[in-house]
Amino acid sequence: MKQPSERQAERIRQRRAREQQNLFSRLPATYAASRLQGQRVLQRAGGLSVVEWRVLWDLYEAGPMTIRDLAEIQRTDHSQLSRALPAMHKKQFVTMTRDSIDGRQVVVALAEAGRIAYETAAPVMKQRRDALKEEFSDAEIATFVDFLDRLENLLRRPVDTILERDPAE
């Protein structure tokens, strides 16, 4: 393969530098790295998936709740949880019962096997959170979360409100 010319190499360096600042490019890569690291940590901590961990953690800390509540807390799609929960029920990690007031809702609760799985994985996942706190101060994390909130609000705006703007602005 032919070596790129000096001019081409410079254009590639410039493009990389611009992409380094492109949040729309960086966020998916950051998410993928976080998810992969989480999966690897959880494999060492007993073999839970990221979705299983999140559900067990939420139920351990907040108690029984509906699938809708879980989805809202996790900022995830309701259908992702609806697909994962039957397997978690089969593993006896959770119980699932119809809500006595609204029969359309399913209430998910932590079962004994789920509590054990959570308590096995929790110390290892805490080490991961501690590593984050070693890298960033509490103030930096709070600022970062504020930035994420603002970005998420922007990304949830209707597209028409973004495209209505004059491109010259």
C-alpha positions, 0 to 999 in steps of 0.5 A: 500500500502506498504511503499517504503524501505529506499533504494527505497526512496533514489533512487526516491529522486536521480531520482527526483534530476536528473529530476530537471535538465532535460530541456527536462522534465522541458520545457513541464511542464513550458509551461503547467503552463504558458498556464494554468495561461494565460487561467485563467488570460484571463478568468478573463479579459473577457473570451478570449482564449490564441490564441485569445489574441495573435492574437488580441495583434499582430493586435493591435500593428502591424496592419493588416497582413497575417496568415503567418505573425501572425504564424511567430510572434507567433512561432506557426503552421500556421494551428493552426491560420487557425483553430482559425481565422474563429471563431474569424471572427464569433465573429467579432473580426477580418476581413479576406480578400484576399490579393490584390497582392497574392490571396492565402494569407489572410490578417487579421485585427482587427475589432472594437469588437476585439479592445474592447476585446483587450483593456479589456484584456490588463490591466490584461495581463500587470499585468501578465507581470509586475509580471514576471518583479518583479520576474526577472530583465530586464537583467535576462529576456534578458539572459533567452531569449538568452538561449531560442534562443540557445535552439530553434536553437539546437532543430531545427537542423536536427536530423542527425546532432545531431546523427552523433556525436560520443557518446563518445564526 
